[in-house]
Amino acid sequence: MSEVRLIVGLGNPGNEYVKTRHNIGFEVIDLLAETFGVKVKKKKFGGRFGELLFEGKKLILLKPESYMNRSGQVVVTAFGFYKLELSDVLVITDDMALEPGVIRLRRKGSAGGHNGLADIIEKFGSEEFSRLRIGIGRSEWGNDVDYVLGQISSRQRPLIDEAVSSAKEAIMNWVKSGIDETMNRFN
């Protein structure tokens, strides 16, 4: 492992997607940036990024500016630029299979039907990178696309805000202690 960690929040660019379920990865990056007083504004790699030092490591906070299902190229470009190992990468995403507010960390795994993760896996040619999934639950009406691209309901918002805060804590723990200890503590 290097002394650099790449933390990628998945979402869709554009004001129409702000605060939607699919953009929870962006919300986590924004909270980390706010916590450390960093701006995630610089344009590079096909996304917006910011840098900070924490626990003796350089953290790269990255928000791809491509649409969700095309996130992979942005991630592998940043990954290659910093000459990282897959163990230095953490991807944050929404997950309909988890109840709203639940977070789940994994060392590796399949895309689980998530197009953003699927594109990253395809571009890396590997599932061997850590991911942090934040539960958004399933639509009661059955239209998954409208649901994930929809605004978070006032009923779900407190659960999501709590999960975003927990995700921030989990990421800081991951930087300090690695994925295994963080999974044991936060899953």
N, C-alpha and C positions, 0 to 999 in steps of 0.2 A: 504494500500500500504506500502511496506517496503521501506527501504532506498537503495535498490539495484534495478537496472534496467537491464534487459537482452535485448540486441539489437542484433538481428540475421539477418545477410545478407545471402540470399539464392544464391546458385550457384553450379557449378560442380567442383570437384577437377581435377587437371591435367592441364599441360601447353596448351593442345589443346583447352581448354575452356576459357583461359584468354582473356579478352576484347570481349567476345561474348555477345549477347543480354541477354542470360539466366543468365549471371554472374553479372548483374548490382548490385545485393545485395552485392556481394563481393566488388565491386568498392566503394560503399557507406561506408562500414566498413573500407576499406583501407584509404579513405579520412578522416574519423573520426580519425582513428589511427594516420595518418600523422598530422592532425591539433593539436592533443594533445601530439604528440611525444611519442606514445605508439607503441609497437610491438605486432602484433596479431600472435604470434608464438607458445605459450605454447600449448602442446597437452593435451587435457582433454575432457571428455564427448563424444569423437568421432569427435572432431573438433579442430580447432585452435582458441585460444582466447587470449584476452588481457584485462587488467583492468585499470581503471582510476577513479579519483574523479572529479566530476563536480557538481556544485551547491549543495554541501553537500551530494551527492549521489554517491555510487559506481556504475559505469557503466561496464557491462560485454559485450565486443564486441566479437561476436561468428560467426565463419564461419564453418558450418558443413563440414566434409570431406567425408561424404557419398554422393552418387549422389542425385540430387534434389528430386526425388520421394521417397527418404528414409531419408529425413531430420528430420522427426518427432521424432525419438528416441533420436537423439542428443539434440534437443531442450528440450524435456521433462526431459532428464537426468540432464541437466544444471539447468532447472527450479526446479527440486526436490532437487538438491544439495543445492541451495541457499534458499530453502523454500519460494518461491515467490507466489504471487497472479497472476492470469491471467492479471490483469491490470498493472503489472510490465513488461510485455513482449511486444516488438515491433518487427515485422518481416518485412523485406524489400525484395521486389521481383519485377520481371519484370511483365508487363501486356500488352498483345497484344490488349486488348480492348481499351486501351488509346493511343492517338497519341504520337509519339516520343516527349519526353521532358516534358510531362505533369506528374505531381505527384498527387496522391490521397491518403488521409489518411482516415481510417475507424476504428471505435472502435471495430467492430466485423463484421462478414459476412461469406458468403460461400466461397468456394475455387475458384469459378468462372472459373472452368476448369484448374486451375493451380495445377499440381501434387504435387509440394512441399507444398503448403498450404493445399491441401487435406490430405497429410500424417500427417502434424502437427495437423490438426483438428481431424483426426482419433485417433492419439496417446493421445491428450489431452481429447478427448471425448467432445470437446466444440469448438464453433466458437468465444468465448468471449475473444479474445485477439486482440490487435491493430495490424494493418498492414499498411505499406506504400508501395503503388504500383507505379512503374515508367513505364510510357508508352514507348513501343517499336514499336507500330503500327503492322500492319499485312503485311504478304508477298504479293507482287504483283503477285507471281507465284502460290500461293496456298499451298505450302508445308511448313506447320507450323513447323515441327521438324527441317528441314534444316534451316529454317529462325531463330528460337530462338537459335539454336546452332551455327549459323553463326556469322562471324565478323560484327561489326557495320560499316555501310558504311561511307565513308568520308562525304557524304551529311548529314547523321543523327548524326554523332559524335558531332558536336557543340551543338545540341539540347540535346543529352544524357548527355554531360558534364555539361551543365547548370542544367539539372534535378538532377544529382548526387549532385551538389553543393546545390541546393534548398533542396534536401532531407537531407543533412547534417544539414542545418539551421533548418529544420522542426524537426529533431530529438533532437537538442539542445533545441528547444522551448518546445517539448514534455516533456523532463526531467524537465524543469523549471516550465511549466504551465499546463501540462496535455493534454490529447487527445482532449477535446472539444475546448479549446482555440486554439490549434494547427490546428485542422480541419478548424475552422473559419478563421484563418489567411492564411493557405497555400492551401486550396482546391479551 
